[in-house]
Each structure stands twice: as structure tokens, then as C-alpha cells.
Amino acid sequence: MTDESFYVPLGDDRWLATKPTTGPWDGSAQHGGPPSALLGRAISRCEPRPDMIVARFTAEILGAVPVGELTVRARVARPGRSVELVEAVASAGGRDVLRATGWRVLRTTSESVPAGHPQPPAVPAGSGQLLGRGWVDGYLSAIDWRMTSGAFGVPGPATAWTRMRYPLVAGEEPSPLERVLTVADSGNGLSGELDITGWYFINPELTVHLHREAAGDWILVDARTTISAGGAGLATTSLSDQQGPVGTGAQSLLIKAR
């Protein structure tokens, strides 16, 4: 199994997930980022509209996504001249494991309005990687992590510049959407408030809103997690490139003792 990309195309809408997709909870299951990006790719390429941008992406994680063969299919659920809704599904072993929807909106000539956000911090020198006690490796080593605040494995908000070490698909340059979706699902792990050896804090969904396409290889993930009594939590993530903010992500969390 090659480690030179997250996925290898097998033909007929089938894909082979490689070791870099392996999530931190279970060595047989993928991290949510790579398969979300794979469905984002399918949404972008389904009856493609170069005059449109994906403004919102939502993934529903229906079950563990295995590190193995997937079948991906996509369709335009609601066509339109100015807005379109596209759906994509990944299945494994005859069952759907991940569903996604993306709203595509028309590109226009409107001018940018300053958002008032501070300029992102500089990318720190020196390559980094996240691998704490209790985590399974794979995805964690497939991303170049550069922490600017907080620390992995230490409870509380955290911010990190991230860069894919491998392309999503062998032989392809990742698109801006693919770069964002590959790391947007990392917010809850990066800003975890609980010890992974004693608790699960797993997200059954990921929603990303984008107001422009990201530029360059680096994506800043600025995350924080809120947990209240009753078994639910919420991880929220600000997403930026080196020019400034590009969007926000959110993950509903299941909080459960191991």
C-alpha cells in the first residue's frame, strides 16, 4: 500500500485509502478529514461549474470509514443558475459510510468588505508532527503541523498551521477546497478538553462555511472546544490561509467515557 497519497484511484468510482488516512482513534478507521476532502472533490467535479464556488460543505459520518476500498458517487440534487446543491456519498462493503452536501454559489464581481479579523501569525520554522499518548498514527504524520498557540495533548484552545505532506489523490495537485477539508475535521482533536485515554470526543458531522477559496499550501486551524453536562460538545474552528480568514468549521461532539 503506497503512502504517496491519501487515495489511489481504482477506476469505476472506486478508491483505495492508504495509511495516511488512518485516524487517531482506531487503526482500521479513517480520520474524517481525508474522506471529507474526497467527497468535496466529487462535489466539485460533478457537472463542474468553474463559475461557482463551494460556499458550504457538510459531511454526515454514518459510521466508521474503513481504511480500505471506497466507492464514491455524486449528483446535482438542486440545479440552478446562481446556487446549486450537490450531494456525494462514500460507501464501503455495500453500506453508506459518509454523506456530504455542498452548496455552490455563483462567482460575481462584488468587492471584498474588510472583516476586521487580525492578520494570521507567521508560519513557524521547523517541521512538526502531532502524536500524543493514546493516539494511533497515520493521518497525524501525514500533516505538517506548526503550532502557534496551545499544545497538542494539553487541554484548551489551540492554533496550528497545517500542510498536507501528500496529495489527496495520486498524481493530482490538491484543490483549495481539498486542502481545507483535509484539515478542517482536526479542530476537535487539536483543541480537546479531555484525556483521550479516558474519554471519547468524536464528531458525527462536520460543517464548513467558506467565503473565499484558500490560497497556497498552508491552512491555519484555530480551534476551541466547549463541553457541557449531558454528553454533547461543540468544536468550532476558524480557518485561514496566509492572506487571512477563509471560513469557519464546526463539529458536534459525542462525549463519552471509554
N, C-alpha and C positions, 0 to 999 in steps of 0.2 A: 504494500500500500504506500503510495507516494505521499510525501509530506510537502510537496512543492506547490500545493494549492489546497484550498478548503474542500473543493469538489472537483471531481473528474467526470466529464460527460460520457455517458454510456450509449447515447442515442435513444430515439423514441421517447423523449422527455424523461429519461431515467438518468439518475446522478449517483455517483459513489462518494459518500462522505469520507474524508480522510481523518487521520489522528488529530490535526489541529482543530477540528470541530468539537472535540471531546470536552464536555462541560465539567465544572468543578465538583459536582455532587455525586456523579456516577460515571464510571469509566465506559459504560455501554451507551450512554445517552449524550446527545449533542448539547452544547451551550445554545441558548436561544438566539444569539447574535447571528451566526453564520446561516442557519436556515431562514431566519427573517430576511436577511440580505438576499438569499437565493429566491425567495418569493417576491421581494422587491424588484429583483432583476426580471422575473417573469412578468410582473405587472408593467414595468417599463417597456418590455418588448412585445406585449400583447397588443396587436393592432397599433403599433407605435405612433405617437404624436409628438414629433420634435417641437411643435408649437405649444406644448404643455409641460408643466412641472408637477411632480407629485407633492402635494401640499399636506396631506395627512396619510399616515400609514398605521394600520392597526393589525396586530397579529394575535390570534387566539390559539394558545398552546393546548391542544386537545389531549395530549398525552406525551409520554417520553418520546423524543425524536431519536431513533436509534442511529448509532454510528455505523452506517451501512448503506444500503441502496434505498433511494427515494424516487418516487415518481411525482413530477410537478406538472400541473396543468393550470391554465389561466383563461379567463373570459372577460369581456366587457359586459358588466351587468347593467349599466345605465349609460348609454352613449349620449353625447351632447356636443354642441358647438363650443361651449365655454367651460363646462365642467363634465367630467366623466368619472364613473365609479367602476373600478376594475377589481375582480376577485381572483385569488390564486389559492391553490390547495396543494399541500405536500402529503403524500400517502406512503405508507410502508407496510409490507405484509398484508395488503388488502384493506387497510383501515386508514382513515384520515388522521394525521398527527398534528398538522398545523394548517390553519386557515388564515388568510390575510385579505384585507381590503385596502385599496388606495384611491384617494380622490385626486384626480388630475385636474388642474385648473389652467386656463389659457394664459400664456405669456402675453403681457401687454407692454406698453411704453411708459407706464407710470413711473414716477420718480421715487427714489428711496426717501423715507422720512426718518431722521435720526432717532434711534430708540432710547438713547440716554444710558446705554449699558457701558460699563468700564471696558477699556481695551483689554483683551486677554493677556495673561502673563506670557513671557517668553518661554519657548521650549527649553527645558534644562538640558545641559550637555550630559553625555554619558547614557548608554543604553540601560534600560531597566526591565525587570520582569516581576510578575506577581506570582508567588507560590507560597502560601501560608500553611500552617498546621491544619491538617484535615481536608485540604483541597486536593482534588485529582488534577493532574497536569494534562495538557493538550492545548486547549484554547488559550490558557493563561500564558504559555510560552510562545504562542503564535502571534501575540500582540506585543509591540514595543510600548512599554509603559514608562512615562516620565512624570512622577508625582510632583505637584506644585504646592499642595496643602493636604493635611491629613496623612494617614499612612495605612497601607493595606493590613487588615487584621486588627487594627485599632479602632474601637467603636467611634462613630461620629462621621460628620460630613467629610468628603474628600474630593480632591480635584486632580485629574491626571490628563496629560496629553497622551494620545494613543495613535498608533500607526500600525497598519496591517503588515506583518512580515511576509505574507504570501498573498497572491491574488485569490479572489473568491473562486474563480474558475480558471483552470489551467489554460495558459496562453492568452488571457484577456486582461486588459487594464481595468481595474475596478472603477465603476462609475461613482460620481459624488454620492448618490443615494446609497449605493452598496457600502461605501466607506462609513457612512453614518450608521446605517442599520447594523453593520457588523459589530459595532461597539456600544450602541445605544442601550442594549439589554444588559450592560455591565453595571448600571447605576446601583442596583440593589446590593450587589456583591462588593462594590467599591466602598459604599457608604454604610455597610452593615452595622447594626447596633447590637448584635448578639453574637455569641461564640458559635461558630459553625459546628464545633464538636458536640454541642449540646442542643442546638436548635436548627430547624429548617426555616428559611425565609425565602420561599420560592414564589415566583410570579407566574400566574396562568395567562397573562397577557402583556402586551407591550403596545403603547400608543406613542407615535412620534408626529409632532406637528413641525412643519418646515416652512420658513418664509423666504428662503432662497437656497440655491444649490451651494454646497460646500466647495471650497477651492483648495487644492493641494492635498498632500497625503495625511496631514495631521488633523485630528479631531479632538477637541478639548471636552472632556466629560466632567462636569461639575455636579456632584450628586449629594443628596441627603435623604435619609430615611426617617419616616415618622411611624411609630408603633403605638397603638392604643390597646387597652384591655379588650379582649373578646376574640382575638385570633386573626385580626386583619392589620395590614400595614400598607404604607404607600411610599414608594421611592420616586423622587422627582429629580430630573436631570436637565441642566442647561447644556446645550450643545453649541460649540463654536468652532470656527477654523481660525487661522492666524490673522484674518482680517476682522473678525468679530462674530457675534452670535448668528447662528443659522436656524435654531429652533429649540424645541423642548421635548423631553420624553417623560413618560410616566409609566409606572408598573404597580398594579395592585399586588399585594403580597399575602400569601398564606403563612402565618406564624404558628409553628407547631414544635413542641419538644420532640427530640429524637427518641 
